[in-house]
Amino acid sequence: MTPADTSSLQCALADRVRAVEGRVAAACGRAGRDRDSVTLVAVSKTRASSEILAAVEAGVRHLGENRPEEADEKISLVNDGARAAGLAAPAWHMIGHVQSRKAPLVVGRYTLVHSLDSLKLGRRLARLAAQEGAVLDCLVQVNVSGEDSKGGYLVPEPDRDLPAVFLNELDRLQALPDIRLRGLMTIPPVGDSAEEARPYFRRLRQLRDRLERLFPGGDWSELSMGMTDDFEVAIEEGATLVRVGRAIFGPRTA
């Protein structure tokens, strides 16, 4: 990449980051929330390290990846590049499904795992975190739409009796000493408009409110929901983390 190409990329990314930040701030304003109550996670999957570093230089502080094996080298390159530019290394979020055998690539690399979806994975992450002498923050992934294509614990109707298996596993996950549950994550169905996602975001917030009462000693403060097409609606419904890729990095090229 030539210096001119690098400069053009940095300018384009800076413009997109500013635009997304403005939309986040406006959504917070409509909801009567403080801007600092929402963390913008720039989804950098499939993006080259040069693009990601340009985003960091444009002000992005949180990055999301969904395949541990693909992200491993990029994380080192971006962190080193940020430090060389006099910037703090960004916080990395694992937002995709984590296979148990890939768990060693997650512990020690990521600030937050958004996709804890089983007791088996929780135990695996906890063992690895113990070996690192660390505590790994995690969000429990919940399927509030009932779609077979979506991962996570199936809880489509949080206002009714919650599945016993779900509650039992939450209790056991909370007892693991080397991971720390911080809240919930969901992915709504694909719709024709952002408003179609609102009921699913509301369901996740309602579920969080119930879990706060059922597990009063836990931390359920984080709600990871909302992507490029619907993050403003998610913020209005209580999202504390939004996962935005295309609006920051532009259309995918691969």
N, C-alpha and C positions, 0 to 999 in steps of 0.2 A: 504494500500500500504506500503510495507516494505521500509526501507531506501535504499536498493539496487535498488528496482524498481523505487523509486523516482529519484535516481541518473541517472539511465539508461534513464528515460523519459526526464530528463533535458538535458542530453547529446544529445539525438536524436533531441529534439526540437531546441537546440542551433545550431546543424549542419544544420538543415533545414532552420532556420532563416537566417543563414549566406549565404546559397546557394541562397535563394530568394533575399536577399539584393544584392548579387553579380549580379544576373540577372537584378534586377531593375537598378543598377548602369550602367550595360553594355547597357541596352536599352536607358537610358538617354544619354549615350555617343554617341550612334548611331544617336540619334535625336538632338544632340548638345544642350542638356539641362543640367541644374544643377541637381544633385541628390536630393537636398533639395526641388525641385519643385514637387516632387511626394511623397504622403503619403501612406505608406503601411498599409492597414487595414487587420488584421488577422481575418478571419471569424471563429468565435468560436461557432457557432450554433451547437447544439447536443453534444458539448464537455463538459466534467466534469470540475468542478472548479479547480481540481488539475492539469489537463492538461493546462488550461488557465493560471493559476498562473505560471506554469513552463515556458510557453511562455513569460510571462511578465518578469520573471527572466532572460530569454534569450535575452531580449532587445526589445520585442514587446511593443509598446506604444499606439497603436490604435487597438481596437477590434470591430468586427461587429456581431450583433445579428439580427435575423429576426422575433422572436416571443417574444413580450414584456412580456407575462405571464411566459414563460419558463426561460427568462433571469433574472427576477427580483431578485431571491434569489442568483443566481450566481454572479451578479454584486456586491452585498454586500460582499459575501465571498471572491471574488477575490480582491476587493478594500481593505478589511481589511487585507488579506494576504500580499498584496503588501506593505502596510504601515508597517506591522510587520517585513517585510524583509528589511525595510529601503528604500523602493522605492516609488516613486510617484504613486498614483492610475492612471490606464490607462484611456484614453479617450474612451468612448463608442459611437458606431455609430449604429443607427437603419437603417438596410439596407432592411428590408422586408416590405411588405404591412402592413399598420396600420389601423385597423378597428377603427371607431370613438369611439366605446365603450371602446377600449383598450388605447385610447390616454392618459388617466391619468397615465398609467404606463410608458409613454415615457417622458413627460415633467418633468424636474428636474433630469432625469437619463442620458440622452444622450446629447453628444456634438453636434451631427449633425444627422438630419433625412435625409436619401437619397431618400425617397420614397413618397414625397408629390405629390399626384395624383388627387386632387380635391379641389375646393374652400370650399366645406363642411368640409373636413378634416383640411384645413388651418384655417378656422374660429374656429374650435374646439380646435386646438392646440394653437391658439392665445389667446383664452379665458383662457385656463388653464395656459399658460405662464404668462398672466397678473395677475392671482391669486397668482402665485409664485414670482411675481415681477421680472421676467426674460424676456429675448429675446431669442427665440429658432431659431437656424440656420437650414435652410432646403434647400434641393436640389429638383428641380422639376423633377419627373420621366417622361421620354418621351419614347414612343414606336416608334422607328425609323424603325422597320422591318415590321410593319403592321400585325404582327401575332396576332391572336385572343387570344392566350394563354399568351401574355405578357401584363402586366399592364402599366399604365401611359397614358399620353395624346398621342393621335394618331397623329404623324407628320412624315409619312414615306418619304416625299419628301421635305426637308427643303429648296431646291433651288427654289421651286415654291411658289405660294401664300399660306401663312400660314392660317390654319383654324381660322375663326373669333372667335369661341368659345374659342379656346386656347389662343389667344391674349387677349380677354376680361378677361378671368380668371387670366391670368398673371398680368394684370393691377390691378385687384382687390386684388390679393394676395399681390402684392407689397405695396398696401395701408394699409394692416393690420399692426398695430403698434407693435405687440408683437411677430411676427415671421420675420425672415430676410432671403430673398432668396439669395443663394450664388452661384447657378449654376445649372447644369443638371446632371441627371443620366440615364443610359440606360442599358439594357441587350440584347445582340445580339442573333440571333438564334443559336442553337447548330449546329456545323459543324464538318467536318472531320479534319479540320486543322485550326490553328490560323489565317492564312491569309484570310480565309473565313469571319472572323469577321471584317476585316479592313474597308470595305465599310460602315459598320454600325457605327463604331467609327468615321469615317470621317464625316458621316452625322451629328452626334451629335456635333462635333466641328464646322461644317458649320452652324448648327442651333444656336449654342452659339454666333458665330460671327454676325449673323443676329440680334439676340436679343440685343447684345451690341449696335447696331445701332438704333434699334427700341425703346429701353428703356435705354437711355444713363445714366440715374441716378442710374441704378441698378448695383448690383455686380454679374457678371456672370463668375467669375474667376475659379470656380471649375467644373471639369468634372470627374464624378465617372463612370468609365467604365473599364472593364477588370477583369478577374478572373484567376484561376490557369492555364487554358489551353491557355489563349490568352492575359495575362496582358502585355507582352512585346510589342506586336503589338499595344495595347491600348496606352502605353506610347509613342510609336513612333508617334501616331496620336494625342497626346496632353492630355492624361489622367493626372489628378492631384491627383486622388485617385484611387488605385487599391484594389480590394477586393479578397484576396487570402486565401483560406481555406485549401484545400487538400495538397498543396505543403508545408505548414507549419505544419499542424497537422497530416498528413498522411491520408490514406483511412479511410472513415467513418466505424465505427463498429456498427452503429445503424441507 
